[in-house]
Amino acid sequence: MHNLAMATKVAIVGVTGYAGGELARLLLRHPGARIVAAVARSHQGEPLRVALPHLHDAPDSLRIGGDVGDAEVVFTALPAGEAAKRAPQWLADGRRIVDIGSDFRLKDPLLYAKWYGYAHPAPELLAESVYGLTELAREALPAARVVANPGCYPTAALLALAPAASAGLIGTDVIVDAKSGVSGAGHVVEDAYLYGTIDESIRAYGVPKHRHTPEIAQGLAGLGLKAKLTFAPHLVPMTRGLIATCYAPLSDGVTAAQVSEAYATRYANEPFVRVTSAFPPTKATLGSNWCLVHAVVDEDNRRLVAVGVLDNLVKGAAGQAIQNFNLLCGQPETAGLEAMPLWP
């Protein structure tokens, strides 16, 4: 049995969305967390297990409302701009925030006007927010008040490229060709996401102005690579899963052995990142917090090809948020995230 009296009290704001529901699924089994508030605009007053019928074991007393109660940590899974409007008051109340949305990911507030089309509601918080790509942010997370959970595409792309970028093995001309299942779009009811439209089809979208572009570029810059980045996302007819295939020129003199060593060394002790011996399928991460990475060298063209795959709702959203929460609260990093992937 979990000792709920000792568990950190958490709220999920935006609980009825795909990412919010995934947070609830994982946190209901987390040994060090207790959900005290499930917040959404829809389903007000309904038990969480009625609004989200896969959450059979949620207590009947956990009902959807509009307040975060006495939560110590607030998880937000809201449309762009909404979490930042509420964050100052939550912080003033002494709470900490893990935002699954995009509101605190970019350090330059002017980028929100350019890429998101709005003036940031709380630009003073951008400087202090910690970009929670956990594998690159462990030292900063325990003291953070605001954690910006990375987007799903940036998580896969940055984990695929990080060993090469940080070791100076690649040049600046970077292409990220990525594909995601439709759950990445959230609860969107429009023709582009209807079964008859997406089944047996694949399409590019958001090129060259997808909102994750500056986020990936900012992450690469933090690794020492000021990239000239082209990001091309695609929608594929599956519910979950994401693959980012990344291309970059090799620096002069870099060998395949150096690349292999850099990846093996960088991820040798990571609890959720594995370097695979072959190109991994997205389904090998289904329902888990794993990111699988495979990198090869195209010798003829002197180019690195690095692939990252993950479940866009777990490592790409809710799972990574809990990984960050664990470090925020001094808990084992893997707590609540030990489940292996589903197969087939």
Salt bridges, closest charged atoms under 4 A:
GLU22 OE2 - ARG25 NH2 2.76
GLU22 OE1 - ARG240 NH2 2.94
GLU46 OE1 - HIS43 ND1 3.22
ASP57 OD2 - ARG29 NH2 2.94
ASP60 OD1 - ARG49 NH2 3.72
ASP60 OD2 - ARG63 NH2 3.19
ASP70 OD2 - LYS9 NZ 3.09
GLU82 OE2 - LYS85 NZ 3.18
ASP93 OD2 - ARG95 NH2 3.94
GLU128 OE2 - ARG145 NH2 2.76
GLU135 OE2 - LYS315 NZ 2.93
ASP177 OD1 - LYS179 NZ 2.38
GLU215 OE1 - ARG105 NH1 3.46
GLU270 OE1 - ARG138 NH2 2.44
GLU270 OE2 - ARG266 NH1 3.50
GLU299 OE1 - ARG302 NH1 3.51
ASP311 OD2 - ARG240 NH1 3.04
GLU333 OE1 - ARG138 NE 2.80
